[in-house]
Amino acid sequence: MFVGITNTPRDYAWGSTHAIADLLGHTPSGGPEAELWLGAHAGSPSVIEDAEQAGGSTDLAGWIAASPTVALGADWATRQTDTADAATTAPRLPFLLKILAAGRPLSLQAHPTTEQARAGFALENEAGIAVDAGNRNYRDPFHKPELLFALSDTFEALCGFRPLAEVRGIIAELRLLDLANENPQAAAIDLLEQHLAEGLRDTVDWLLRDGRGGDSGEVKWLVERVVLLAQHAKFLAGGGAIIGYANELAAVRVLAAEYPGDPGIVLALLLNRVSLKRGEVLYLPAGSIHAYLSGLGVEVMAASDNVLRGGLTPKHIDIEELLAVLDFTPATSPVLAPIILADGVSRYRPGVADFELVRIHADADAASPAPVTMRQVTLTGPAIAICTAGGFLIAGGASSRPLKHGEAVYITPDEGTLTFAGTGEVFLAMPGA
């Protein structure tokens, strides 16, 4: 069954005012449009366009709850979650598909493993903290790995701790800039280097604690100094000087403008600075600290709302819990390579059971009298497709449906193998095989 779905973009302050509307051919709301959610997550379940198809249910979450065997298929309707909490063993769609448009930087954040989420959720329930409370860390007992496919020409992000040799290179560049300044203050940079000698965990702990209520004033001084040196680097570059780690210093200037004085400005220098080109994919497993800076992308994740924040935000930050969740292992940027299934069909499979993403792409053949291209994908379970360009006829084992530019559709697993006939671009999210 193909069931048309839609939703209203979430109006988070960091959202672009036009990128999602431009992509899908919709009319902008006039305010920020940060994320378009397509799924059954309780925070913003997709609206069903024709309730009669769903037995009268008006949103996807309601339909799955009322008719799980029809909506999810017999297999997925009987699968139990990996948590012992009886309240969360109801049949559920394991993934959430989003169109994300960052007009401003998002917070530094990380997500827990299943075990961490389960334990944290239970402890906060026992403590009587309301699920929607501002100081709640775990709103459900599920992990939240995620991947992002860049749709804009570039998508800018910070993700994971960079190799220590690169961190030392950044510190060396800061020292050069400090020497070139009329009022050198090398002692501020010494503080950072001293903590790094004790390890990344010690450094992050110091930055967050001293930078958020600590009384030494050391981190405040360091942040001010790093921002000044980043601004000085821009001045020197304007005069023809060659500046090392220019992208990292540019990110410092952007973050300082959005979140003045935040210790996350310095923490950002410890992270991989990633510039995705259109078509590249970033995968963020549990424990990976990250922040999206700008750009438009398709995001798919496990259906969870568990976020541990570490800076660049006025929202709740639990330093102890964040430190427990973070993976401090230095690594290069986690770009995920596609599996090419066929011409115009690319699968992005990060190795989790909750989701995978397939991109179907076909260009019109101007030399052909009938330029209709066929692409096939076999479902692994319930799926959601969104058309970001052109248009397709999607045919499954039980029915078919046209999918026009800007439209989204929920697909039940009984459709089996799908054939996409048309030109343009479609993204298909479904459980991991």
C-alpha positions as CSV (number, residue, x, y, z in Angstrom):
1,M,0.0,0.0,0.0
2,F,1.2,3.5,-0.8
3,V,-0.1,6.1,1.6
4,G,0.5,9.8,1.0
5,I,2.0,11.7,4.0
6,T,3.0,15.2,4.7
7,N,4.0,17.4,7.6
8,T,4.8,21.0,8.7
9,P,8.5,21.9,9.1
10,R,9.7,22.4,12.7
11,D,10.4,26.0,13.3
12,Y,13.6,25.8,15.3
13,A,15.4,29.1,15.4
14,W,18.5,27.8,13.6
15,G,16.4,26.7,10.5
16,S,16.7,28.3,7.1
17,T,13.8,30.4,6.0
18,H,13.7,29.1,2.4
19,A,15.8,26.0,1.8
20,I,13.2,23.3,2.5
21,A,10.5,25.2,0.5
22,D,12.9,25.7,-2.4
23,L,13.9,22.1,-2.5
24,L,10.3,20.7,-2.4
25,G,8.6,23.5,-4.4
26,H,6.5,24.6,-1.5
27,T,5.5,28.1,-0.3
28,P,7.8,29.4,2.5
29,S,6.1,30.0,5.9
30,G,8.1,33.3,6.4
31,G,9.7,31.9,9.5
32,P,12.6,29.4,10.1
33,E,11.9,26.0,8.7
34,A,14.5,23.7,10.3
35,E,13.3,20.1,9.9
36,L,10.6,18.3,8.0
37,W,9.8,15.1,9.9
38,L,8.6,12.1,8.0
39,G,7.8,9.2,10.3
40,A,5.8,8.1,13.3
41,H,7.8,9.9,16.1
42,A,5.5,11.2,18.7
43,G,7.2,14.6,18.5
44,S,5.7,15.3,15.1
45,P,4.1,12.3,13.4
46,S,3.4,12.6,9.7
47,V,-0.1,13.6,8.6
48,I,-1.9,11.0,6.4
49,E,-3.3,12.8,3.4
50,D,-6.2,10.3,2.9
51,A,-7.4,9.0,6.3
52,E,-9.7,6.4,4.6
53,Q,-6.6,4.5,3.4
54,A,-5.5,4.2,7.0
55,G,-8.9,3.2,8.5
56,G,-9.7,6.7,9.6
57,S,-6.3,7.4,11.3
58,T,-5.1,11.0,10.6
59,D,-1.4,10.5,11.4
60,L,1.1,7.8,10.9
61,A,1.7,7.1,14.7
62,G,-2.1,6.6,15.2
63,W,-2.4,4.2,12.3
64,I,0.5,2.1,13.4
65,A,-0.9,1.9,16.9
66,A,-4.4,1.0,15.6
67,S,-3.4,-1.4,12.8
68,P,0.2,-2.5,13.3
69,T,-0.1,-5.6,11.1
70,V,-1.4,-3.6,8.2
71,A,0.9,-0.6,8.6
72,L,4.1,-2.3,9.5
73,G,3.5,-5.8,8.1
74,A,3.2,-9.0,10.1
75,D,6.9,-9.4,10.7
76,W,7.6,-5.9,12.0
77,A,4.3,-5.7,13.9
78,T,5.4,-8.7,16.1
79,R,9.0,-7.6,16.6
80,Q,9.8,-6.5,20.2
81,T,12.1,-3.7,21.0
82,D,15.4,-4.4,22.8
83,T,14.2,-2.8,26.0
84,A,12.7,-4.4,29.0
85,D,10.3,-1.4,29.6
86,A,6.8,-2.8,28.8
87,A,5.5,0.6,27.9
88,T,7.9,0.8,24.9
89,T,7.4,-2.7,23.5
90,A,4.5,-1.7,21.3
91,P,5.1,-2.1,17.5
92,R,6.9,1.0,16.2
93,L,8.5,2.4,13.0
94,P,12.3,2.1,13.9
95,F,13.5,5.1,11.8
96,L,12.7,8.8,11.2
97,L,13.4,10.5,7.9
98,K,14.0,14.3,7.8
99,I,14.8,17.1,5.5
100,L,17.1,19.3,7.5
101,A,18.0,22.9,6.7
102,A,20.6,24.6,8.9
103,G,20.7,28.4,8.4
104,R,22.7,28.7,11.7
105,P,24.9,26.4,13.7
106,L,23.2,23.7,15.8
107,S,24.3,22.7,19.3
108,L,27.3,20.5,20.0
109,Q,25.7,17.2,20.9
110,A,26.0,13.4,21.1
111,H,23.6,10.4,21.4
112,P,23.7,7.4,23.6
113,T,24.0,3.7,22.9
114,T,21.0,1.5,23.5
115,E,22.4,0.3,26.8
116,Q,23.0,3.9,28.0
117,A,19.6,5.1,26.8
118,R,17.8,2.2,28.5
119,A,19.6,2.8,31.8
120,G,19.3,6.6,31.7
121,F,15.6,6.4,30.8
122,A,14.9,4.1,33.7
123,L,16.8,6.2,36.2
124,E,15.1,9.4,35.2
125,N,11.7,7.7,35.4
126,E,12.5,6.5,38.9
127,A,13.6,10.0,39.8
128,G,10.2,11.3,38.7
129,I,11.5,13.7,36.0
130,A,8.8,14.4,33.5
131,V,9.5,13.1,30.0
132,D,9.0,16.6,28.6
133,A,11.0,18.4,31.3
134,G,13.8,20.7,30.2
135,N,16.4,19.0,32.3
136,R,15.5,15.5,31.0
137,N,18.3,13.7,29.2
138,Y,16.6,10.5,28.1
139,R,13.1,10.8,26.7
140,D,13.0,7.2,25.5
141,P,15.0,4.0,25.9
142,F,16.5,4.0,22.4
143,H,19.8,4.8,20.7
144,K,20.0,7.5,18.0
145,P,22.6,6.9,15.4
146,E,22.1,9.0,12.3
147,L,23.3,9.7,8.8
148,L,23.0,12.8,6.6
149,F,23.1,13.0,2.8
150,A,24.2,16.5,1.6
151,L,21.8,18.1,-0.8
152,S,23.3,21.6,-0.8
153,D,26.5,22.3,-2.8
154,T,28.3,22.1,0.5
155,F,27.2,21.0,4.0
156,E,29.4,22.2,6.9
157,A,29.7,20.2,10.1
158,L,31.9,19.4,13.1
159,C,32.0,15.7,14.0
160,G,34.2,13.4,16.2
161,F,37.5,14.2,17.9
162,R,40.2,14.9,15.4
163,P,43.6,13.1,15.6
164,L,45.8,14.7,18.3
165,A,48.5,15.5,15.8
166,E,46.1,17.9,14.1
167,V,45.1,19.4,17.4
168,R,48.7,20.2,18.1
169,G,48.9,21.7,14.6
170,I,46.0,24.1,15.5
171,I,47.7,25.0,18.7
172,A,50.9,25.8,16.9
173,E,49.0,28.0,14.5
174,L,47.4,29.8,17.4
175,R,50.8,30.4,18.9
176,L,52.0,32.0,15.6
177,L,49.0,34.2,15.5
178,D,49.6,35.2,19.2
179,L,53.2,36.2,18.4
180,A,51.9,38.3,15.5
181,N,49.6,40.1,17.8
182,E,50.6,43.4,19.4
183,N,49.6,42.0,22.9
184,P,50.8,38.3,23.0
185,Q,49.2,36.2,25.8
186,A,50.7,32.8,25.3
187,A,49.7,31.7,28.8
188,A,46.1,31.3,27.6
189,I,47.2,28.8,25.0
190,D,49.4,27.1,27.5
191,L,46.3,26.3,29.6
192,L,44.8,24.4,26.7
193,E,48.0,22.5,26.0
194,Q,48.4,21.5,29.6
195,H,45.0,20.0,29.8
196,L,45.4,18.2,26.5
197,A,48.5,16.5,28.0
198,E,46.1,14.9,30.4
199,G,43.8,13.7,27.6
200,L,40.8,14.7,25.6
201,R,38.4,13.8,28.4
202,D,40.1,16.0,30.9
203,T,40.2,18.8,28.4
204,V,36.5,18.6,27.6
205,D,35.6,18.3,31.3
206,W,37.7,21.5,32.1
207,L,36.3,23.5,29.2
208,L,32.6,22.7,30.0
209,R,32.9,23.0,33.8
210,D,35.1,26.1,34.1
211,G,33.4,27.7,31.1
212,R,30.0,27.2,32.7
213,G,30.1,28.5,36.2
214,G,33.6,27.6,37.3
215,D,35.3,30.3,39.2
216,S,38.8,30.3,37.8
217,G,38.1,32.4,34.7
218,E,40.6,30.4,32.8
219,V,38.3,29.1,30.1
220,K,36.6,32.5,29.7
221,W,40.1,34.0,29.0
222,L,41.0,31.2,26.6
223,V,37.7,31.6,24.6
224,E,38.2,35.4,24.4
225,R,41.8,34.9,23.3
226,V,41.0,32.2,20.6
227,V,38.2,34.4,19.2
228,L,40.6,37.4,19.0
229,L,43.3,35.3,17.3
230,A,40.7,34.0,14.8
231,Q,39.7,37.5,14.0
232,H,43.4,38.5,13.7
233,A,43.9,35.6,11.2
234,K,41.2,37.0,9.0
235,F,42.9,40.4,9.1
236,L,46.3,38.9,8.2
237,A,44.8,36.7,5.4
238,G,43.3,39.9,3.9
239,G,46.8,41.2,3.6
240,G,48.0,38.1,1.8
241,A,49.3,36.0,4.7
242,I,48.8,32.2,4.4
243,I,46.9,31.0,7.4
244,G,47.0,27.4,8.5
245,Y,43.7,25.7,9.5
246,A,41.8,28.6,8.0
247,N,38.5,26.7,7.9
248,E,38.7,25.9,11.6
249,L,39.4,29.5,12.5
250,A,36.6,30.6,10.2
251,A,34.3,28.3,12.2
252,V,35.5,30.0,15.4
253,R,34.4,33.3,14.1
254,V,31.0,32.0,13.1
255,L,30.4,30.3,16.4
256,A,31.6,33.4,18.4
257,A,29.1,35.5,16.5
258,E,26.2,33.1,17.3
259,Y,27.2,32.1,20.8
260,P,29.6,34.7,22.3
261,G,31.7,33.4,25.2
262,D,30.5,29.8,24.9
263,P,33.2,27.2,25.7
264,G,32.0,25.2,22.7
265,I,33.9,27.7,20.5
266,V,37.2,26.2,21.8
267,L,35.9,22.7,22.0
268,A,35.1,23.0,18.2
269,L,38.8,23.2,17.5
270,L,39.2,19.6,18.9
271,L,36.7,18.2,16.4
272,N,37.0,17.2,12.7
273,R,35.9,20.1,10.5
274,V,33.9,18.5,7.6
275,S,32.8,20.1,4.4
276,L,30.5,17.7,2.5
277,K,29.9,18.1,-1.2
278,R,26.5,17.4,-2.6
279,G,26.0,13.6,-2.6
280,E,28.4,12.9,0.2
281,V,27.1,11.2,3.4
282,L,28.1,11.6,7.0
283,Y,27.4,8.8,9.5
284,L,27.3,9.6,13.2
285,P,27.2,6.6,15.5
286,A,26.5,6.7,19.3
287,G,29.0,8.7,21.3
288,S,30.1,10.9,18.3
289,I,30.1,14.6,19.3
290,H,28.9,16.7,16.4
291,A,27.3,20.0,15.3
292,Y,25.9,20.9,12.0
293,L,27.0,24.4,11.0
294,S,25.1,25.1,7.7
295,G,23.5,23.4,4.8
296,L,20.6,21.3,3.5
297,G,20.4,17.5,3.7
298,V,18.4,14.4,3.9
299,E,18.8,12.9,7.4
300,V,17.7,9.4,8.6
301,M,18.1,8.2,12.1
302,A,16.8,5.8,14.7
303,A,13.4,7.0,16.0
304,S,14.6,8.5,19.2
305,D,14.8,11.9,20.9
306,N,17.8,11.4,23.1
307,V,20.2,14.3,22.9
308,L,23.1,15.1,25.3
309,R,24.3,18.6,24.6
310,G,27.7,20.0,25.1
311,G,27.6,23.7,24.1
312,L,26.5,26.3,21.6
313,T,23.0,26.2,23.1
314,P,20.9,27.8,25.9
315,K,19.4,24.4,26.6
316,H,20.1,22.0,29.4
317,I,23.6,20.6,29.5
318,D,24.4,17.6,31.8
319,I,28.2,17.5,31.8
320,E,28.5,14.3,33.8
321,E,26.2,12.4,31.5
322,L,27.7,13.8,28.4
323,L,31.2,12.7,29.4
324,A,29.8,9.3,30.1
325,V,28.3,9.0,26.6
326,L,31.1,10.6,24.5
327,D,33.5,8.5,22.5
328,F,36.9,10.2,22.9
329,T,38.7,8.1,20.4
330,P,40.3,10.4,17.8
331,A,39.4,9.5,14.2
332,T,39.1,11.1,10.8
333,S,35.7,12.3,9.6
334,P,33.2,9.5,9.3
335,V,32.1,9.8,5.6
336,L,30.0,6.8,4.6
337,A,30.6,5.3,1.1
338,P,27.6,4.1,-1.0
339,I,26.9,0.6,-2.1
340,I,26.0,0.8,-5.8
341,L,23.1,-1.6,-6.4
342,A,22.6,-0.6,-10.1
343,D,23.0,2.4,-12.3
344,G,21.2,5.3,-10.5
345,V,20.6,3.3,-7.3
346,S,22.9,3.9,-4.3
347,R,22.4,2.4,-0.8
348,Y,23.9,3.8,2.4
349,R,24.0,1.1,5.0
350,P,25.7,2.0,8.3
351,G,25.3,-1.4,9.8
352,V,22.4,-0.7,12.3
353,A,19.1,-2.5,12.2
354,D,17.0,0.7,12.5
355,F,17.6,2.2,9.1
356,E,19.3,2.5,5.8
357,L,18.9,5.1,3.0
358,V,18.6,4.5,-0.8
359,R,19.0,7.2,-3.4
360,I,17.2,6.6,-6.7
361,H,18.4,9.0,-9.5
362,A,17.6,9.1,-13.2
363,D,18.3,11.7,-15.8
364,A,16.2,12.1,-18.9
365,D,17.7,10.8,-22.1
366,A,17.0,13.5,-24.6
367,A,18.1,11.1,-27.5
368,S,15.4,8.5,-26.6
369,P,11.9,8.8,-28.0
370,A,10.6,7.5,-24.7
371,P,13.0,8.7,-22.0
372,V,11.5,6.7,-19.1
373,T,14.1,5.1,-16.9
374,M,13.4,2.1,-14.7
375,R,15.1,1.5,-11.3
376,Q,14.3,-1.3,-8.8
377,V,14.7,-1.6,-5.0
378,T,13.6,-4.4,-2.7
379,L,12.1,-3.4,0.6
380,T,13.5,-4.6,3.9
381,G,10.4,-3.5,5.8
382,P,8.1,-0.5,6.0
383,A,9.5,2.5,4.1
384,I,9.1,6.2,3.4
385,A,10.0,7.8,0.1
386,I,10.3,11.5,-0.8
387,C,10.8,13.0,-4.2
388,T,13.2,15.9,-4.3
389,A,13.3,16.4,-8.1
390,G,11.4,15.3,-11.1
391,G,8.7,12.6,-10.7
392,F,8.2,8.9,-10.8
393,L,5.6,6.2,-11.0
394,I,6.3,3.7,-8.2
395,A,5.0,0.2,-8.8
396,G,5.1,-2.5,-6.1
397,G,3.8,-6.1,-5.8
398,A,0.3,-5.0,-4.7
399,S,-0.3,-1.5,-6.1
400,S,1.3,1.6,-7.6
401,R,1.3,5.4,-7.2
402,P,2.8,8.4,-8.9
403,L,5.2,10.4,-6.7
404,K,5.6,14.0,-7.8
405,H,8.3,16.6,-6.9
406,G,7.9,17.6,-3.2
407,E,5.6,14.6,-2.3
408,A,6.2,11.9,0.3
409,V,4.7,8.5,0.6
410,Y,4.6,5.7,3.3
411,I,5.0,2.2,1.8
412,T,3.9,-1.0,3.5
413,P,6.3,-3.9,3.2
414,D,3.9,-6.1,1.3
415,E,4.8,-4.1,-1.8
416,G,8.1,-6.1,-2.0
417,T,10.2,-5.0,-4.9
418,L,9.6,-1.5,-6.1
419,T,10.0,-0.3,-9.6
420,F,10.6,3.5,-10.1
421,A,9.8,4.7,-13.6
422,G,10.6,8.4,-14.4
423,T,13.3,10.9,-14.0
424,G,14.6,13.0,-11.1
425,E,15.6,12.0,-7.5
426,V,13.9,10.0,-4.8
427,F,15.2,9.1,-1.3
428,L,13.9,5.9,0.3
429,A,14.3,5.2,4.0
430,M,13.7,1.7,5.4
431,P,15.0,-0.6,8.2
432,G,18.6,-1.9,7.9
433,A,18.8,-5.4,6.4
